[in-house]
Amino acid sequence: MPEITILKKAGGPLTKRIELIDGKVISDGADCLMCSGQATRFSFDDLDQLGDLIADLGSDQAIALGRLRQDLGDTVEVVTKAKLSQHPARHCPNYRLFHLCGG
């Protein structure tokens, strides 16, 4: 069953603005920084379920194409690497949190 991860930022929007200005693509990720929040496992059987999820995402949510490692729960708290020592039960959103499948 396919699986992705939903990220939810604490305290604000998790958005990226992409615009076409004078024929050039301009990307602004200033609000895309996520210092804390949650990562949640999402499994789906068909593309309709994935489409429903995308349609219902809030401005504080984003999709990560990797899946949470199997040894983690279905939802984990996320903090920056610098704050990890202060919150040992939480995780830093980097390669150690996600498993990226080949193929």
MARVEX-435635 format. One record per residue (C-alpha): residue number from 1; chain; x, y, z. Coordinates in Angstrom, 3 decimals. Example, Ala and Ser with C-alpha at 12.3 -4.5 7.8 and 13.67 -1.06 7.14 Angstrom:
<fivos>
{1 'A' {12.300 -4.500 7.800}}
{2 'A' {13.670 -1.060 7.140}}
</fivos>
This chain:
<fivos>
{1 'A' {0.000 0.000 0.000}}
{2 'A' {1.483 3.391 -0.948}}
{3 'A' {2.415 5.659 1.929}}
{4 'A' {3.445 9.303 2.247}}
{5 'A' {3.960 11.664 5.163}}
{6 'A' {1.889 14.691 6.076}}
{7 'A' {3.832 17.494 7.757}}
{8 'A' {1.984 19.967 9.984}}
{9 'A' {3.795 23.115 11.062}}
{10 'A' {3.211 24.499 14.559}}
{11 'A' {2.427 28.197 14.728}}
{12 'A' {1.851 29.295 11.169}}
{13 'A' {1.536 28.512 7.474}}
{14 'A' {3.728 25.992 5.692}}
{15 'A' {3.425 27.456 2.236}}
{16 'A' {5.455 28.265 -0.833}}
{17 'A' {4.379 30.874 -3.354}}
{18 'A' {5.257 30.272 -6.999}}
{19 'A' {4.471 33.040 -9.467}}
{20 'A' {5.155 33.858 -13.074}}
{21 'A' {6.501 37.422 -13.243}}
{22 'A' {7.632 38.879 -16.566}}
{23 'A' {7.885 35.372 -18.006}}
{24 'A' {10.080 34.077 -15.166}}
{25 'A' {9.107 31.588 -12.470}}
{26 'A' {9.600 33.162 -9.041}}
{27 'A' {9.540 30.891 -5.991}}
{28 'A' {9.184 32.328 -2.477}}
{29 'A' {9.613 29.784 0.315}}
{30 'A' {9.917 32.284 3.174}}
{31 'A' {6.907 30.763 4.982}}
{32 'A' {8.056 27.223 4.244}}
{33 'A' {10.457 27.010 7.201}}
{34 'A' {9.258 24.423 9.752}}
{35 'A' {10.905 24.642 13.174}}
{36 'A' {8.406 22.416 14.990}}
{37 'A' {5.260 20.437 14.346}}
{38 'A' {4.180 16.907 13.520}}
{39 'A' {4.754 14.285 10.855}}
{40 'A' {1.928 11.803 10.276}}
{41 'A' {1.859 8.586 8.263}}
{42 'A' {-0.797 8.446 5.492}}
{43 'A' {-1.517 5.211 3.619}}
{44 'A' {-3.898 5.094 0.685}}
{45 'A' {-5.449 2.452 -1.554}}
{46 'A' {-6.189 4.577 -4.603}}
{47 'A' {-5.575 7.988 -6.132}}
{48 'A' {-9.042 9.208 -5.112}}
{49 'A' {-7.972 8.971 -1.452}}
{50 'A' {-4.770 10.848 -2.228}}
{51 'A' {-6.760 13.493 -4.114}}
{52 'A' {-9.129 13.921 -1.161}}
{53 'A' {-6.154 14.374 1.160}}
{54 'A' {-4.591 17.020 -1.096}}
{55 'A' {-7.916 18.878 -1.366}}
{56 'A' {-8.275 18.927 2.440}}
{57 'A' {-4.723 20.046 3.318}}
{58 'A' {-4.574 23.150 5.491}}
{59 'A' {-2.209 26.071 4.952}}
{60 'A' {-0.101 24.677 7.810}}
{61 'A' {0.321 21.277 6.099}}
{62 'A' {2.495 19.809 3.338}}
{63 'A' {3.205 16.409 1.794}}
{64 'A' {6.598 14.722 2.139}}
{65 'A' {7.193 12.091 -0.505}}
{66 'A' {9.177 9.861 1.855}}
{67 'A' {7.417 7.656 4.387}}
{68 'A' {8.073 7.586 8.120}}
{69 'A' {10.455 4.841 9.182}}
{70 'A' {8.694 1.658 10.285}}
{71 'A' {10.113 1.864 13.821}}
{72 'A' {8.323 5.195 14.408}}
{73 'A' {4.701 5.691 15.404}}
{74 'A' {2.012 6.904 13.047}}
{75 'A' {2.526 10.489 14.286}}
{76 'A' {5.789 11.937 15.594}}
{77 'A' {6.730 15.353 16.945}}
{78 'A' {9.218 17.287 14.822}}
{79 'A' {11.779 19.890 15.976}}
{80 'A' {14.954 21.384 14.532}}
{81 'A' {18.227 19.538 14.974}}
{82 'A' {19.418 22.278 17.365}}
{83 'A' {16.465 21.619 19.724}}
{84 'A' {16.672 17.842 19.521}}
{85 'A' {18.734 17.493 22.715}}
{86 'A' {16.063 19.457 24.625}}
{87 'A' {13.301 17.170 23.283}}
{88 'A' {14.668 13.595 23.147}}
{89 'A' {11.263 12.092 22.303}}
{90 'A' {10.997 14.217 19.154}}
{91 'A' {12.595 13.923 15.730}}
{92 'A' {14.454 16.174 13.315}}
{93 'A' {12.979 16.289 9.775}}
{94 'A' {15.928 14.915 7.869}}
{95 'A' {16.967 11.615 6.302}}
{96 'A' {16.841 9.846 9.686}}
{97 'A' {13.088 10.396 9.952}}
{98 'A' {12.097 9.272 6.460}}
{99 'A' {12.618 6.195 4.340}}
{100 'A' {12.760 6.948 0.628}}
{101 'A' {11.928 3.976 -1.577}}
{102 'A' {13.667 3.282 -4.837}}
{103 'A' {11.841 2.473 -8.050}}
</fivos>
